[in-house]
Every structure is written in C-alpha cells, then in structure tokens.
Amino acid sequence: MQNAAEAESQGFLRLPQVLTLYPVSRSTWWNGVKAGKFPKPFKLGPRTTAWRKSDILALLAKAGEGEQR
C-alpha cells in the first residue's frame, strides 16, 4: 500500500485535484465513474482514493477533441 506522498510522486491525483481539471460536481463524477464514462480510481489506502494523472489527462484530451468538432 502507498501513502499520499508516494502517490503524488508517481502521478496520482486526488478527487479535489481531478475536479479542478474536470469541473463537475462530486456526485456527477462518481456517477460517471460508475457508468464507465470516467476513469476508474485506485485505492491507495483504506481511506485514500486517487486517479492516475495519465488517465485524467487522456480524459481531458478526449473531451477537448469533442469540443473542436
């Protein structure tokens, strides 16, 4: 199991950071994760959930492509 400091150095983002980049409500985000619309999270500890930074950047790139069309 990793702690939060290790996660940050390996390119993980916690939910507040994710929502800063992809501005939706917490409930919308979690519904999107459940539906498979957003990347799945990783449990870094019993009370620590995070997303890979690369997954979030890919989501943003995909969303940006949709806006340009």
C-alpha positions in Angstrom: 0.0 0.0 0.0 1.2 3.5 -0.8 0.8 6.7 1.1 -0.3 10.0 -0.3 3.2 11.4 -0.7 4.3 8.4 -2.8 1.1 8.7 -4.9 1.8 12.3 -5.7 5.3 11.5 -6.9 4.0 8.7 -9.1 1.4 10.9 -10.8 -1.8 10.3 -8.9 -4.5 12.9 -8.4 -7.0 13.0 -5.5 -10.6 13.9 -6.2 -10.3 17.7 -5.4 -7.5 17.9 -7.9 -9.4 16.0 -10.5 -12.5 18.2 -10.1 -10.3 21.3 -10.6 -9.2 20.0 -14.0 -12.6 18.5 -15.0 -15.2 20.8 -13.3 -18.2 18.7 -12.5 -19.9 18.0 -9.1 -18.7 15.2 -6.9 -21.9 13.3 -7.5 -21.6 13.7 -11.3 -18.1 12.5 -11.2 -18.9 9.4 -9.1 -21.9 8.6 -11.3 -19.6 8.9 -14.4 -17.1 6.5 -12.8 -19.8 4.0 -12.0 -21.1 4.3 -15.6 -17.7 3.9 -17.1 -17.6 7.4 -18.5 -14.7 8.5 -16.3 -11.5 6.5 -15.4 -11.7 4.1 -12.5 -10.0 5.1 -9.3 -7.3 3.3 -7.3 -7.4 2.7 -3.6 -4.1 3.8 -2.1 -5.2 3.1 1.4 -8.3 2.3 3.4 -9.5 6.0 3.1 -7.4 7.2 0.1 -8.7 7.1 -3.4 -6.9 8.5 -6.4 -6.7 8.5 -10.2 -3.7 8.2 -12.4 -2.7 11.5 -13.8 -2.3 10.0 -17.2 -5.9 8.7 -17.2 -7.2 12.2 -16.3 -5.1 13.9 -19.0 -6.4 11.4 -21.6 -9.9 12.2 -20.5 -9.3 15.9 -20.9 -7.7 15.3 -24.3 -10.8 13.3 -25.4 -13.1 16.0 -24.1 -11.1 18.6 -26.0 -11.4 16.7 -29.2 -15.2 16.6 -28.8 -15.4 20.4 -28.4 -13.5 21.1 -31.6 -15.9 19.1 -33.8 
